Amino acid sequence: MRTSGAGKGGALIAVAGAVALGVTGCASNSANSGEGKGSTHDAVQQAAAVAATSSPAAVNGAADTLTSSVPNRPAGGAASSPAALPALPAVAGAAARNSNPVPKLTTKPQPILHPTKPTAPTTPAPPKNTGSNWLSGVPLGHNTPGALDPRCKTGRVICIDMSTHTLLWVVNGKVQYGMDVRFGDENNPTRKGKFDIYLKMEHCISTIYHTSMPDAMFFSGGEAVHFSIDFATYGYAHHSHGCVNVRDRAAVAKLFADTRLGDSVVVY
């Protein structure tokens, strides 16, 4: 049999229960006649004293004595006043033993962090050359053009400088913008001179070399100004078959939209 603090608490509850039974069982004739009053009072005092000793055997004995000392309640009798009985001493810690406290959180919950996918760095577009002096503020390619040929100062002219590998779109002597170009080699040279645009084909395939020639502006036989994917890929390591190749797709598309049949082309 366990004799821990829980057993003591149970014995105290039994004693308190016996006291309650004794109070309830007190007859009204005890208060009127005085019969059993002294014995009941003494028994309660004894039970209170035993309860303080915390001995289970003593408490059990006091409970038996208290029960035998309290007279039976007559039928229909009124219970005596609880004030006539002395209060039992409070037992410290009884409520704590019967309670079940909820443990408190000792750490603060941490937020769940979701990793973010890193974004790939963007490669900035290479800066384009802008002219200085007489070409100040004019958008150009990477190459720097030389002096403007006199034939380019009148009317609407595509002015092509083979020495600087540049093309300028000029209207009434004023340069609008420029771009980088390349030409044919010694076996297929680009012809020099002044010509006119006689044919424009946005989607063109060479019938001789079976290569794409987007935004083609023909000015001399089969020679034309057009975009070249080979030029955009390999630069000046390769060459054309006599055409004027442009490597800036957006620039040549703009030139194709701005020009019209009959505009001049000067190659020097």
C-alpha positions as CSV (number, residue, x, y, z in Angstrom):
1,M,0.0,0.0,0.0
2,R,1.3,3.5,-0.9
3,T,2.0,5.8,2.0
4,S,2.9,8.9,0.1
5,G,1.5,12.4,0.4
6,A,-1.4,11.3,-1.8
7,G,-2.5,8.8,0.9
8,K,-2.4,11.5,3.5
9,G,-4.6,13.6,1.4
10,G,-7.1,10.8,1.0
11,A,-7.2,10.2,4.7
12,L,-7.8,13.9,5.3
13,I,-10.7,13.8,2.8
14,A,-12.1,10.8,4.7
15,V,-11.9,12.7,8.0
16,A,-13.6,15.8,6.4
17,G,-16.3,13.5,5.0
18,A,-16.8,12.0,8.5
19,V,-17.2,15.5,9.9
20,A,-19.7,16.4,7.3
21,L,-21.7,13.2,8.0
22,G,-21.5,14.0,11.7
23,V,-22.8,17.6,11.1
24,T,-25.6,16.3,8.9
25,G,-26.5,13.6,11.3
26,C,-26.8,15.8,14.4
27,A,-30.4,15.8,15.6
28,S,-32.3,18.8,16.8
29,N,-32.9,17.1,20.2
30,S,-29.1,17.3,20.8
31,A,-29.2,21.0,20.6
32,N,-32.4,21.2,22.8
33,S,-31.5,18.6,25.4
34,G,-27.8,18.7,25.4
35,E,-27.5,15.0,24.8
36,G,-24.3,14.0,23.0
37,K,-23.2,17.6,22.6
38,G,-20.1,17.3,24.6
39,S,-19.0,13.9,23.1
40,T,-19.5,15.2,19.6
41,H,-17.5,18.4,20.2
42,D,-14.6,16.4,21.8
43,A,-14.5,13.9,18.9
44,V,-14.3,16.8,16.3
45,Q,-11.4,18.4,18.3
46,Q,-9.6,15.0,18.4
47,A,-10.1,14.5,14.6
48,A,-8.6,18.0,13.9
49,A,-5.6,17.3,16.1
50,V,-5.0,14.0,14.4
51,A,-5.3,15.5,10.9
52,A,-2.4,17.8,11.7
53,T,-0.1,14.9,12.6
54,S,-0.2,13.6,8.9
55,S,-0.3,10.0,10.2
56,P,-2.7,7.9,8.1
57,A,-3.3,5.3,10.9
58,A,-4.0,8.1,13.4
59,V,-6.3,9.9,11.0
60,N,-8.2,6.7,10.2
61,G,-8.6,6.0,13.9
62,A,-9.8,9.5,14.5
63,A,-12.3,9.1,11.7
64,D,-13.7,6.0,13.4
65,T,-14.0,7.7,16.7
66,L,-15.7,10.7,15.2
67,T,-18.2,8.5,13.4
68,S,-19.1,6.5,16.5
69,S,-19.4,9.6,18.6
70,V,-21.9,11.4,16.4
71,P,-25.5,10.3,17.3
72,N,-27.8,9.2,14.5
73,R,-30.2,11.7,13.1
74,P,-33.8,11.1,14.0
75,A,-36.3,10.9,11.2
76,G,-37.7,14.3,10.3
77,G,-35.2,16.1,12.6
78,A,-33.5,19.3,11.7
79,A,-29.7,19.5,11.4
80,S,-27.8,21.5,13.9
81,S,-26.1,24.7,12.9
82,P,-22.6,24.3,11.3
83,A,-21.4,27.1,13.5
84,A,-21.6,24.7,16.5
85,L,-18.6,22.7,15.1
86,P,-15.1,24.0,15.1
87,A,-13.4,24.4,11.7
88,L,-10.7,21.9,10.7
89,P,-7.3,23.4,10.1
90,A,-6.5,24.1,6.5
91,V,-4.1,21.6,4.9
92,A,-1.5,23.5,2.8
93,G,-0.9,22.1,-0.7
94,A,-4.1,20.0,-0.9
95,A,-5.5,22.1,-3.8
96,A,-2.1,22.0,-5.5
97,R,-2.0,18.2,-5.4
98,N,-5.4,17.9,-6.9
99,S,-4.8,20.4,-9.7
100,N,-3.1,19.8,-13.1
101,P,-1.4,23.0,-14.2
102,V,-0.8,23.6,-17.9
103,P,2.9,24.0,-18.6
104,K,3.9,27.4,-20.0
105,L,5.9,27.8,-23.2
106,T,9.5,28.8,-22.5
107,T,10.5,29.6,-26.1
108,K,8.9,31.9,-28.5
109,P,7.8,30.2,-31.8
110,Q,10.1,31.1,-34.6
111,P,8.6,32.1,-38.0
112,I,9.1,29.6,-40.9
113,L,11.3,31.1,-43.6
114,H,10.8,30.0,-47.2
115,P,13.9,30.3,-49.3
116,T,13.6,32.5,-52.3
117,K,14.9,31.5,-55.7
118,P,17.8,33.7,-56.7
119,T,17.2,35.6,-59.9
120,A,19.7,35.3,-62.7
121,P,21.8,38.4,-63.3
122,T,20.8,40.3,-66.4
123,T,23.5,41.2,-68.9
124,P,23.3,44.8,-69.9
125,A,23.2,45.6,-73.6
126,P,26.5,46.9,-74.9
127,P,26.5,50.7,-75.1
128,K,26.2,52.2,-78.5
129,N,28.6,54.8,-79.8
130,T,27.1,58.3,-79.9
131,G,28.7,60.8,-82.2
132,S,30.8,63.8,-81.1
133,N,31.5,67.2,-82.8
134,W,29.3,67.3,-85.9
135,L,27.7,64.0,-85.0
136,S,27.0,65.0,-81.4
137,G,24.2,63.0,-79.8
138,V,23.5,60.9,-83.0
139,P,23.0,57.2,-82.2
140,L,25.7,55.2,-84.0
141,G,27.1,51.6,-83.9
142,H,30.4,50.8,-82.3
143,N,32.5,52.3,-85.1
144,T,33.2,56.0,-85.5
145,P,32.4,57.4,-88.9
146,G,34.6,59.9,-90.7
147,A,33.8,63.0,-92.6
148,L,30.6,63.1,-94.6
149,D,31.0,62.7,-98.4
150,P,29.6,65.8,-100.2
151,R,27.2,63.6,-102.2
152,C,25.5,62.7,-99.0
153,K,24.5,66.3,-98.1
154,T,21.6,66.6,-100.4
155,G,18.4,64.7,-100.3
156,R,17.7,61.4,-98.7
157,V,20.9,59.3,-98.8
158,I,22.3,56.1,-97.3
159,C,25.9,57.2,-96.9
160,I,28.4,54.2,-96.6
161,D,32.0,54.8,-95.6
162,M,34.1,51.7,-96.4
163,S,37.2,53.1,-94.6
164,T,35.4,53.3,-91.2
165,H,32.9,50.4,-91.8
166,T,29.9,52.8,-91.0
167,L,26.6,53.5,-92.6
168,L,24.7,56.8,-91.9
169,W,21.1,57.7,-92.8
170,V,21.2,61.3,-93.9
171,V,18.3,63.6,-94.7
172,N,19.1,67.0,-96.3
173,G,22.6,67.0,-94.9
174,K,21.5,66.1,-91.3
175,V,22.6,62.7,-89.9
176,Q,19.7,60.8,-88.3
177,Y,21.5,57.7,-87.0
178,G,24.2,55.2,-88.0
179,M,25.2,51.5,-87.7
180,D,28.2,49.2,-88.3
181,V,28.6,47.4,-91.6
182,R,30.9,45.0,-93.5
183,F,31.6,44.4,-97.2
184,G,32.7,41.8,-99.7
185,D,36.3,40.6,-100.1
186,E,38.7,41.0,-103.1
187,N,36.9,38.2,-104.9
188,N,33.5,39.7,-104.4
189,P,34.1,43.4,-103.9
190,T,31.4,45.9,-103.0
191,R,31.0,48.4,-105.8
192,K,31.6,52.1,-105.0
193,G,29.6,55.0,-106.4
194,K,26.2,56.6,-106.2
195,F,23.1,54.5,-106.7
196,D,19.4,54.5,-106.1
197,I,17.3,52.0,-104.2
198,Y,15.3,50.1,-106.9
199,L,13.9,47.2,-104.9
200,K,13.0,46.5,-101.3
201,M,12.3,43.0,-99.9
202,E,11.6,42.5,-96.2
203,H,11.9,38.7,-96.4
204,C,14.5,37.8,-99.0
205,I,16.5,34.6,-99.8
206,S,19.5,34.8,-102.0
207,T,18.9,32.8,-105.2
208,I,22.7,32.3,-105.6
209,Y,23.9,31.5,-102.0
210,H,20.5,30.4,-100.6
211,T,21.0,32.5,-97.5
212,S,18.6,34.8,-95.7
213,M,18.7,38.5,-96.5
214,P,16.2,40.2,-94.2
215,D,15.2,43.8,-94.9
216,A,17.0,43.9,-98.2
217,M,17.4,47.3,-100.0
218,F,18.9,46.6,-103.5
219,F,20.9,49.4,-105.1
220,S,23.2,47.8,-107.6
221,G,22.4,44.5,-109.4
222,G,22.3,41.8,-106.7
223,E,24.0,44.0,-104.1
224,A,21.9,45.2,-101.2
225,V,22.0,46.6,-97.8
226,H,20.5,44.0,-95.4
227,F,20.8,42.3,-92.0
228,S,23.3,39.4,-91.7
229,I,23.1,36.8,-89.0
230,D,26.6,35.7,-89.9
231,F,27.9,39.2,-89.3
232,A,26.1,39.3,-85.9
233,T,27.6,36.0,-85.0
234,Y,31.2,36.2,-86.4
235,G,31.8,39.9,-86.9
236,Y,34.6,40.9,-89.2
237,A,36.1,37.4,-89.2
238,H,33.9,36.7,-92.2
239,H,32.8,38.9,-95.1
240,S,29.9,39.3,-97.5
241,H,29.6,38.4,-101.2
242,G,29.4,42.0,-102.2
243,C,26.4,43.2,-100.2
244,V,26.5,45.7,-97.4
245,N,25.9,43.6,-94.2
246,V,24.4,45.1,-91.0
247,R,24.7,43.3,-87.7
248,D,22.2,45.3,-85.7
249,R,18.8,43.8,-86.4
250,A,16.7,46.7,-84.9
251,A,18.8,49.3,-86.7
252,V,18.4,47.8,-90.2
253,A,14.7,47.3,-89.6
254,K,14.3,51.0,-88.8
255,L,16.3,51.9,-91.9
256,F,14.1,49.6,-94.0
257,A,11.0,51.4,-92.6
258,D,12.5,54.9,-93.1
259,T,13.7,54.5,-96.7
260,R,11.7,54.3,-99.9
261,L,12.3,53.5,-103.5
262,G,14.4,56.1,-105.3
263,D,16.4,57.2,-102.2
264,S,20.2,57.5,-102.9
265,V,22.9,55.1,-101.8
266,V,26.5,56.5,-101.8
267,V,29.4,54.1,-101.3
268,Y,32.9,55.5,-101.0
